[in-house]
Amino acid sequence: KPGQRVRQVSDEAKKQVDAEAQAAARQLGQEALRRRLEEIHLSGGDYNFYSNLLSSVQGEIERLRAVLSGAAARQLERHWRRGQEGELDETRLVDALAGEANVFRRRKEREPRPGEPPMRPKRALFLFDASASMYRFNGSDGRLRRTCETAVMIMEALQGLEARFDYAVYCHDGDSPLQELVPFGQPPMDERGRLTVVSKLVASAQYCSSGDNTVEAIEQARQKVMEA
């Protein structure tokens, strides 16, 4: 709950836990995560959870979509096409006074030249922190919820722009530096698919062991983008 008090085990107490007990705890966490991921795969997750996240960032989604749509439009080279529609071509004022009809022009996307390779979509990888502290402290400062809201905002804003943007979503936690949530070229196409992504993100933070793989995660994510 918001504002709840978080109690942590001291470092001294952690050192007293032997390696066998730590390994057993890690195994229990991984098994719980496996079961939760199976449940998510079958049910898709809690739709009310996704609906609540979506309503929280609806305004941000619309603004981000407008920015991305504008960026996509600027990728296309445009040129003037002359004819009988559009705005008056100032270079043909004399022709217009003489009664010429084709004195107008309008902007149009240039058709691909013969043999010209198709424009490749811009590629982006979004990496989220799903470490145990994200789940542990979410009740006091909402950090995991804000992470989920950000993921929802990105996926919703990019919906329908797949031809211009190719993206992937990964997370890192105490057990793994890189866990795939959305692979390149396979964006979730509906709300159920996007709900599955954020549900897996929460599950990773809930059941992973403590630890920090941030630096290694960034390096591996960079390699993923270069190899994709």
C-alpha positions in Angstrom: 0.0 0.0 0.0 1.2 3.6 -0.6 3.2 4.9 2.3 3.7 1.5 4.0 6.8 0.9 6.0 9.4 -1.3 4.4 11.4 -3.6 6.6 14.7 -4.9 5.4 17.1 -7.5 6.6 20.4 -6.1 7.7 23.6 -6.9 5.8 25.0 -8.6 8.9 22.0 -10.9 9.0 22.3 -11.7 5.3 25.9 -12.8 5.8 24.8 -15.3 8.4 22.7 -17.2 5.8 24.7 -20.1 4.4 25.2 -20.7 0.7 22.9 -23.8 0.8 20.0 -21.8 2.2 20.6 -19.0 -0.4 20.6 -21.5 -3.2 17.3 -23.1 -1.9 15.7 -19.6 -1.7 16.8 -18.8 -5.2 15.4 -22.1 -6.4 12.0 -21.4 -4.7 11.9 -18.0 -6.3 12.6 -19.3 -9.8 10.0 -22.0 -9.4 7.4 -19.5 -8.3 8.3 -17.3 -11.3 7.9 -20.2 -13.6 4.4 -21.0 -12.3 3.4 -17.3 -12.5 4.7 -17.0 -16.1 2.6 -20.1 -17.0 -0.5 -18.4 -15.5 0.2 -15.2 -17.4 0.6 -17.2 -20.7 -2.8 -18.9 -20.2 -4.8 -16.0 -18.9 -2.9 -13.0 -20.2 -3.0 -11.4 -16.7 -5.3 -9.1 -14.9 -7.1 -6.8 -17.4 -8.3 -4.4 -14.7 -4.6 -3.8 -13.8 -3.8 -2.9 -17.4 -6.9 -0.8 -17.8 -5.9 1.2 -14.7 -2.4 1.7 -16.1 -3.7 2.8 -19.4 -6.1 5.4 -18.0 -3.2 6.9 -15.9 -1.1 7.7 -19.0 -3.7 8.3 -21.7 -2.7 11.9 -22.2 1.0 11.0 -22.3 0.2 8.3 -24.9 -1.5 10.8 -27.2 1.3 13.3 -26.9 4.0 10.7 -27.6 2.1 9.3 -30.5 1.9 12.8 -32.1 5.7 13.2 -31.7 6.4 9.8 -33.2 3.9 10.3 -36.0 5.6 13.6 -36.9 9.0 11.9 -36.8 7.7 9.1 -39.1 6.4 11.7 -41.5 9.7 13.6 -41.7 11.4 10.4 -42.7 9.6 10.5 -46.0 11.1 12.8 -48.7 8.5 15.1 -50.2 8.5 17.2 -53.4 6.2 19.6 -55.1 3.8 18.2 -57.7 2.3 20.7 -60.1 -1.2 20.5 -61.5 -4.7 21.9 -61.0 -4.9 21.4 -57.2 -3.1 22.8 -54.2 -1.7 26.3 -53.7 -0.8 28.8 -56.4 2.7 28.3 -57.8 4.3 31.8 -57.6 6.7 31.0 -60.4 3.7 30.7 -62.8 1.8 33.9 -62.1 2.1 35.0 -65.7 0.7 31.7 -66.9 -2.1 32.0 -64.5 -3.0 35.4 -65.9 -2.9 34.0 -69.4 -5.5 31.4 -68.4 -3.3 28.4 -67.8 -5.0 25.8 -65.5 -1.9 23.9 -64.3 -0.5 26.6 -62.1 -1.0 25.0 -58.7 1.3 22.8 -56.7 1.1 20.6 -53.6 3.5 18.5 -51.5 3.6 14.8 -52.1 5.7 11.9 -51.0 8.3 11.0 -53.5 7.9 7.6 -55.2 10.8 5.2 -54.7 13.3 5.3 -57.5 13.9 2.1 -59.5 16.3 -0.2 -57.7 16.2 2.0 -54.5 16.2 -0.1 -51.3 13.1 0.3 -49.1 13.4 2.6 -46.1 14.3 0.6 -43.0 12.4 1.3 -39.7 14.2 3.0 -36.9 15.2 0.4 -34.2 14.9 1.0 -30.5 15.3 -1.3 -27.4 13.7 -0.3 -24.1 15.3 -1.8 -21.0 13.5 -1.8 -17.7 14.7 -2.4 -14.2 12.8 -5.3 -12.7 15.1 -5.9 -9.7 13.7 -7.1 -6.4 13.9 -3.5 -4.9 11.5 -2.3 -7.5 8.8 -4.7 -6.1 9.9 -4.3 -2.5 9.7 -0.5 -2.4 6.7 -0.1 -4.8 4.4 0.2 -1.9 6.2 3.3 -0.5 7.1 5.2 -3.7 5.2 3.5 -6.6 8.4 2.9 -8.6 7.3 -0.4 -10.2 3.9 1.0 -11.1 5.6 4.0 -12.8 7.8 1.6 -14.7 4.7 -0.4 -15.9 3.0 2.9 -16.9 6.0 3.8 -19.0 6.0 0.5 -20.7 2.3 0.8 -21.5 2.8 4.4 -22.8 5.6 3.3 -25.1 3.7 0.2 -26.5 0.4 2.1 -27.0 2.0 5.1 -28.6 3.9 2.9 -31.1 0.8 0.9 -32.0 0.2 1.3 -35.8 3.7 2.7 -36.4 5.4 -0.6 -36.9 6.5 0.2 -40.5 8.5 3.2 -39.2 9.7 1.9 -35.8 10.9 -1.6 -34.8 11.3 -2.0 -31.1 12.0 -4.5 -28.4 11.4 -4.6 -24.7 13.7 -6.2 -22.2 14.1 -6.2 -18.4 16.9 -7.0 -16.0 16.7 -8.4 -12.5 18.9 -10.0 -9.8 18.9 -13.3 -11.6 19.4 -12.3 -15.2 20.9 -9.3 -17.0 18.5 -9.5 -19.9 15.1 -11.0 -20.1 13.1 -10.7 -23.4 9.6 -9.3 -23.1 9.0 -8.1 -26.7 11.4 -9.3 -29.5 12.3 -7.1 -32.4 9.7 -7.5 -35.2 7.0 -9.0 -33.0 5.3 -6.1 -31.2 2.1 -7.0 -29.2 -0.8 -6.2 -31.5 -3.6 -5.9 -28.9 -4.2 -5.0 -25.3 -4.0 -8.6 -24.2 -0.5 -8.9 -25.6 0.6 -5.6 -23.9 -0.9 -6.8 -20.7 1.2 -9.9 -20.9 4.3 -7.8 -21.2 3.7 -5.7 -18.1 2.5 -8.8 -16.1 5.8 -10.5 -16.9 7.7 -7.4 -15.9 6.0 -7.3 -12.5 6.5 -11.1 -12.0 10.2 -10.8 -12.6 10.5 -8.1 -9.9 8.4 -10.1 -7.5 10.2 -13.4 -7.7 13.8 -12.6 -8.6 16.7 -12.8 -6.1 18.4 -9.6 -4.9 21.2 -8.3 -7.0 22.1 -5.6 -9.5 22.9 -6.4 -13.2 22.3 -2.9 -14.5 25.7 -2.4 -16.2 25.8 -5.8 -17.8 22.2 -5.4 -18.9 23.0 -2.1 -20.7 26.0 -3.7 -22.5 24.0 -6.7 -23.6 21.1 -4.5 -24.7 23.5 -2.5 -26.9 24.7 -5.6 -28.5 21.2 -6.7 -29.2 20.4 -3.5 -31.1 23.6 -3.9 -33.1 22.9 -7.5 -34.0 19.2 -7.1 -34.8 
